[in-house]
């Protein structure tokens, strides 16, 4: 089965067959979209919450707000319908101890992702966010199911959403 790997600040879309995956979601968020009728799906791995907060610099896919717009554009291009789309949200972990803005970035990424999905009228149907563990996710384009592996306190937890 073909697997498309998505890196930090990147996204991919596909249709009907294959897996789209991303590794190492810490404070970053992974957002999947899936349209069951057309079997179109996509995944975004965003590093930071809002492009405007960081001067709109660099790759728009590294931000939750502008990255989601890019993902949605290609999702629609392949035949995905935002009205039917189901979103799933992963990551947003609190990875470091101490004080400072960088330490709340995971929570902010999750907040902006939920706000933007609401604004776009896309239903959030599952999430696994927060905590301290890193996550890896695999979106199956034939079913829309997302398999998640999380390492937390030395334990590996696997779930399907």
N, C-alpha and C positions, 0 to 999 in steps of 0.2 A: 504494500500500500504506500502510495506517495505521501511524503511528509514535507510540509513547508514549515521551516523554522523562522520565527519572527524574533529579531533582536530588540534591544532597548531602543525606543524611539522609532519603531517601525510598525508596520501592519501588513496584513495580507488578506486576500479574499479568495474564495474558491467555490466550486459548485459540484454537488453530488457525491464525489469520491475523494478520499484522501483525508489527511489529518493536518490541521494547522496547530503548531505548538509554540510555546515560549517557555524559557527556562529562567530561573532565578528572580522571580517576582519577590522583592523585599518590600520596600516602601513604594515601589512602582505599582501601577495597577494594570491588570489585564482585563480587557473588556471584550466579550464575544457578542456577536450578533448572529441570529439565525432565523431564516424564513422557512418554515416547514413545507409550505406549498411548492416552493421552487428549489428547495435544498441548497440555497445560497447561504454561505456563512462567511464570517470574517473575524479577525482578532487584532486588537491594538495593544501594544505594550508601551504605556506612557510613563514617563519619568517624573514630570512636574505637572502641577494642576492647571495653571492658566498662562497662556502665551503673553498676554498683556502685562502680567505681573513681572515678567522677566524681559520686558522690552521687545517682545515679538522677534527675538533673535534666533537664528538657526533653523533647524529642521522642525516644521510644524507638527510632525508626528510624535515628537517627544513630549508634547503637552496634551493633557487630557482633552481640553476643549477643542483645540484646532485639529488634533489627531482624530477625534471622533467624527468631525466633519469630513475629513479625508476618507476615513473608513466607510462612512455612510455613502459618500459619493460613488465609490467603487462597488459597494454593496448593491446600490441601485442600478449601476451600469450592468451588473451581471444578472439583473432581474429580481433582486431582493426588494421587498416592499416594506418600508418602515412601519406601516400600520400593522402588519403581521409580525414584524420582527420581535424576537425575544432576546433580551440582553441578559448576560450573566457577568458578574463582577468578582474579581479575585485580587488579592494582594493588599496593599495599603498597610503593611506591617510596621510596627514600631521597632526599628532595628537597632537603635543605639540608646544607651543610657546617658542621662545628663540633661542640660537645658539648651535652649536655642531653637530657632525656626526649623532648622534641618531635621530636628527630631520629631516634629509634628507633620512632616511632609506626607507621610502615609495617610494620616487621617484627612488631610486637606485633599489629597488625590481622590479619596473615596467620596468625600462631600461634593467635589466638583463633578465627578463622574455621575453621581445620582442626580444632581441638579441639571446637568446637560441632557441626560436621558429623559428626564421629565419634560424639559423644555422642547425636546425633539419629538415628544409623544411616543417614546419607545418604552415598552414594559420591561421592568427589571423582574426576572422570574427566579433568580437564584444568586446567592453571593456567599463568599467565604473570604472575609476581610479582617484586618486588624491582627492582634496577637503579635508574636515575636518570630514566627517561623517563615522561612522562605518557601515559595510555592512554584511548582511547574504545572502547566495546564496543557491539555490536548483536546482540541475541538474536532469531533468526528463529523465530517461534512455529510455523511449519509444519514445521520440520525439527529444531529444537533446536540448530542450529549457531550458534556465536558468532563473529562477525567482529570482529577487534581491530585497531585502528590505534594504533601507538606511535611517538612522536617521541623519538629518542635521538641526541644529538650532531648535531642538524640533519638527520638522516636519518629518513624515514618508513618504518616497517616494518608490513606488513599480513599477518595470518595468520588462518586459519579453524580453529576448535577445535570 
